[in-house]
Amino acid sequence: MRTDSSPGSLPAREHLPAAGAGTPVLDVVIPVYNEEKDLRPCVLRLHEHLTRTFPYAFRITVADNASTDATPQVAARLAAELAEVRSSRLELKGRGRALGTVWSASDAPVLAYMDVDLSTDLNALLPLVAPLISGHSDLAIGSRLARSSRVVRGAKREFISRTYNLILRGSLQARFSDAQCGFKAIRRDVAQVLLPLVEDTGWFFDTELLVLAERAGLRIHEVPVDWIDDPDSTVHIVRTATDDLRGVWRVGKALATGSLPLDRLARPFGDDPRDRDIKDVPQGLARQLVGFCVVGVLSTLFYLVLYSGFRVFAGSQLANALALLVSAVANTAANRRLTFGVRGRGGAVRHQAQGLVVFGIGLALTSGSLAALSAATADPAHSTELAVLIAANLAATVLRFLLFRAWVFPDAPPAAPQAPPAPDPGPYAAAPYGAAPREATPYAAPACPTTSFRAGDVAEHPRGDATVRLAPVRPADTDPRDGR
């Protein structure tokens, strides 16, 4: 049932409907590599917890990525013993590759994963997936850095974790608090859109997925967790940190150059209230004003530095013209990208040409101010010249914003409504939501002889993909604490 049915409202995320108890609602993936010792107790503990506390059908999938010990045999025995357990074997290493492969093949509407050491307290699992089932959120992550989290780990790993997240905030403008906690979940329909764009197949997979989700305007729910460090962890911290920094550089470069198809990502489900068509309210005015002011302050400082440098060997008029020309080109480029959100190279030359016209108006204002100052004072002090230029630039700034908004970067006309896309025959068979076909993606799922996913009864989702109907596993009058 839709959560918002008022006339003219935007499409809302759907609460997964209730019916068909036999089909799994949640698929928890455990990626493993040479974990023959810890795998069995991990799966048994997780299975017992879900049986006792989770009110819907579930599946546990062991994703073995190229283990060389007895891990595949342990996984196969668990799958034979427990009806809710499946195993999947990949011949190539990489946690990201394992998650991408299994998630892309799963039919469960909610997909999750956790590390085999179960460092995160399992009581956080239901709060993690509940917002995805209800339709409130698109992804969910466990956070060890939330204020109410209770974490036990050494100073070295604490420092590395916090430093890494500070790097993400500073370089990629990430707002989520904990990128690397091995405790995450995602809706299947969201995964179908994001996974084809994720390149990393290792430990950076999580971070890249979250950054793309944020840039797409998706909602990421964070759950404070209780977490105890595993002293026997096989993760190579230095190598993992190095790979992560390479990934940050790659994604940051792609975002800066506009090579990522963010236009295909932006608000893919069309349910952002900021997109509402409200009469007499300019769209994005407040955000544009803030961006323009920030760019304006930096441009003014840049201009004054240039003017002071040119003034050493040139007169005031020539120095002003040169400084204003250079800073105007930089100002137009910065406002184009940061204030008005224009990405890519299309129209860049035209925008710069129009920006130079705006520059001419600013030049007239500042040059006229300097001419008036020279007429009033034969030899004005340098500080007086700067004060006059600042006042003239303030006036030129207001006029520049109005011209930028109305002429150089006008709001695009509203897009015509489109028909709902046809059902996707597979997670990677075609580009999401009617986009042009893409080349082969990193997650072409290999044949897994030990994998057997049951489709069960399905109902057609309003957005076009087949989504499982839910029903409580146990009767309503049954206390989940029974049978402990």
C-alpha positions, -999 to 999 in steps of 0.1 A, spaced: 0 0 0 13 34 -8 23 56 21 13 88 4 -18 90 -18 -26 127 -17 -35 143 -51 -4 154 -70 20 137 -47 53 123 -58 58 85 -60 67 71 -26 90 42 -17 69 11 -12 65 -9 20 71 -44 9 36 -60 8 27 -89 31 18 -124 18 36 -156 6 54 -168 37 77 -193 18 97 -168 -1 127 -152 17 124 -115 25 160 -111 36 191 -126 21 221 -123 44 254 -129 26 286 -139 44 316 -134 22 344 -158 32 380 -166 22 397 -195 40 374 -194 70 370 -231 76 374 -226 114 349 -197 120 323 -204 93 302 -231 109 298 -214 144 290 -181 126 263 -196 104 247 -216 132 247 -186 155 232 -163 128 206 -189 118 195 -194 154 192 -156 159 171 -151 128 149 -181 135 142 -167 170 138 -130 163 132 -123 126 94 -123 117 98 -131 80 113 -158 59 151 -154 54 181 -169 36 217 -171 46 241 -173 16 278 -182 21 298 -165 -7 331 -183 -9 355 -164 -30 383 -187 -41 391 -203 -7 420 -228 -8 412 -246 25 381 -267 35 357 -237 35 337 -248 4 331 -282 21 320 -266 53 296 -244 34 282 -273 15 275 -293 47 258 -263 62 236 -259 31 227 -296 33 218 -294 70 198 -262 71 170 -254 46 176 -216 49 213 -218 40 228 -217 5 264 -217 -6 280 -200 -36 315 -206 -49 335 -180 -69 369 -188 -84 382 -153 -81 391 -134 -49 375 -102 -37 349 -94 -11 332 -68 -34 331 -93 -63 315 -119 -40 288 -94 -28 281 -81 -63 277 -116 -77 254 -130 -50 234 -98 -47 228 -96 -84 215 -132 -85 193 -130 -54 155 -127 -56 151 -114 -20 138 -78 -18 163 -70 10 199 -79 7 224 -77 36 259 -88 44 280 -92 75 316 -104 83 321 -140 93 337 -130 126 303 -115 138 321 -86 155 288 -67 153 261 -76 178 233 -94 160 206 -74 179 213 -46 154 202 -67 124 165 -62 126 169 -24 132 192 -24 101 167 -40 77 134 -27 91 137 8 73 143 -10 40 113 -33 45 91 -3 54 103 17 24 117 45 45 153 40 34 172 26 4 204 15 21 213 9 58 247 7 75 260 -2 109 281 26 124 308 21 149 314 59 150 279 70 161 277 86 195 257 58 211 277 29 196 297 8 220 330 -3 205 359 -23 219 391 -22 197 427 -12 198 439 24 194 456 16 160 424 4 143 404 32 159 428 58 145 429 42 111 391 40 109 385 76 120 412 89 97 398 71 67 363 85 73 378 120 77 395 115 43 361 105 28 344 136 42 372 159 30 377 145 -5 344 130 -15 321 151 7 307 119 22 282 124 50 278 88 62 298 81 94 313 46 89 322 33 55 339 1 64 318 -15 91 310 -50 78 273 -47 85 252 -33 57 219 -38 38 203 -25 6 170 -29 -12 172 -52 -43 157 -26 -66 183 -1 -55 211 -26 -59 201 -32 -95 207 5 -103 239 9 -84 259 -23 -87 266 -19 -125 284 13 -117 306 0 -89 341 -9 -103 359 -21 -71 359 -58 -64 377 -56 -30 374 -38 3 366 -4 -13 334 -18 -27 314 -6 3 327 30 1 321 33 -36 286 20 -33 278 45 -5 293 74 -24 272 67 -55 241 62 -34 246 96 -18 252 113 -51 220 97 -63 201 113 -35 192 80 -19 185 77 18 211 59 39 199 48 73 226 45 101 223 21 130 246 25 161 261 -9 168 279 -28 196 312 -40 181 341 -60 194 373 -62 174 384 -97 163 421 -100 173 424 -130 149 412 -110 119 430 -119 86 425 -84 71 458 -69 60 454 -33 73 482 -16 54 473 -32 20 436 -25 25 442 11 35 464 16 4 438 1 -19 411 22 -3 431 54 -9 436 44 -45 398 40 -47 392 74 -32 415 89 -58 397 71 -86 362 80 -75 372 116 -67 387 120 -101 356 105 -118 334 129 -99 356 159 -107 358 152 -144 321 143 -147 328 108 -161 304 92 -138 268 91 -152 253 111 -124 225 122 -146 213 86 -147 217 83 -109 202 115 -97 170 107 -78 163 75 -97 131 67 -79 115 102 -83 104 105 -47 124 135 -35 101 162 -20 126 188 -32 114 181 -67 79 193 -60 67 219 -84 57 247 -60 44 279 -77 62 312 -72 92 296 -55 124 295 -75 138 260 -75 171 257 -56 174 294 -49 187 291 -14 213 265 -23 224 286 -53 227 317 -32 249 298 -7 271 284 -35 273 317 -53 284 335 -21 311 310 -13 324 311 -49 321 349 -48 342 353 -16 369 330 -29 369 348 -63 371 382 -47 402 371 -27 417 357 -58 410 389 -77 425 411 -50 457 390 -49 460 392 -87 453 429 -87 480 435 -61 505 414 -82 497 432 -115 498 466 -98 535 462 -92 543 466 -129 511 481 -144 488 510 -139 456 506 -119 433 503 -149 454 476 -167 459 457 -134 422 458 -127 413 445 -162 438 417 -161 429 406 -126 392 407 -134 396 388 -166 415 359 -150 392 357 -119 361 360 -141 370 328 -161 377 310 -128 344 324 -113 323 313 -143 338 277 -142 333 274 -104 297 287 -105 289 265 -135 299 234 -116 293 241 -79 264 267 -79 243 257 -108 252 220 -110 262 219 -147 284 189 -154 303 178 -184 318 199 -212 286 205 -232 280 243 -235 312 252 -216 324 275 -243 291 293 -246 289 297 -208 324 312 -207 315 336 -236 284 347 -217 304 350 -185 328 374 -203 299 396 -212 290 396 -175 327 403 -169 325 434 -192 297 448 -170 318 442 -139 348 458 -156 327 489 -164 316 492 -128 351 487 -113 369 508 -139 344 536 -135 349 535 -98 387 538 -102 383 566 -127 361 585 -102 387 579 -75 415 592 -97 395 623 -106 388 629 -69 424 622 -57 456 626 -77 475 599 -58 451 576 -39 465 552 -14 466 515 -23 443 507 6 418 532 -7 419 517 -41 412 482 -26 382 496 -6 367 512 -37 372 480 -57 356 459 -30 325 482 -29 323 481 -67 327 443 -68 298 439 -43 275 458 -67 289 438 -96 284 405 -77 246 411 -72 242 419 -109 264 389 -118 242 365 -98 210 378 -115 225 375 -149 240 340 -142 206 327 -130 184 343 -156 207 342 -187 238 321 -184 225 291 -164 187 293 -166 166 266 -150 160 237 -174 123 233 -185 105 205 -166 110 171 -183 79 155 -199 65 126 -179 77 92 -190 60 59 -190 71 33 -163 100 12 -176 94 -24 -185 105 -51 -161 142 -57 -161 149 -93 -172 180 -95 -151 202 -73 -128 227 -67 -155 209 -76 -187 202 -40 -196 209 -5 -184 186 5 -155 154 24 -161 155 24 -199 190 38 -204 211 27 -234 225 -8 -232 259 -9 -214 289 -30 -219 296 -60 -197 297 -51 -160 321 -63 -133 296 -87 -118 287 -113 -144 276 -140 -121 294 -173 -128 276 -207 -126 276 -219 -90 267 -256 -88 260 -254 -51 237 -224 -55 199 -230 -57 177 -199 -51 140 -206 -50 119 -179 -66 86 -186 -48 54 -166 -54 60 -130 -65 38 -100 -71 44 -73 -96 59 -42 -80 45 -8 -90 79 2 -104 81 -29 -126 104 -54 -108 91 -86 -93 91 -81 -55 84 -108 -30 53 -106 -8 59 -109 29 41 -127 56 50 -134 93 66 -168 97 50 -174 131 14 -166 141 8 -132 156 1 -146 191 35 -164 192 61 -148 215 94 -147 196 111 -154 229 96 -189 230 118 -218 223 151 -202 235 
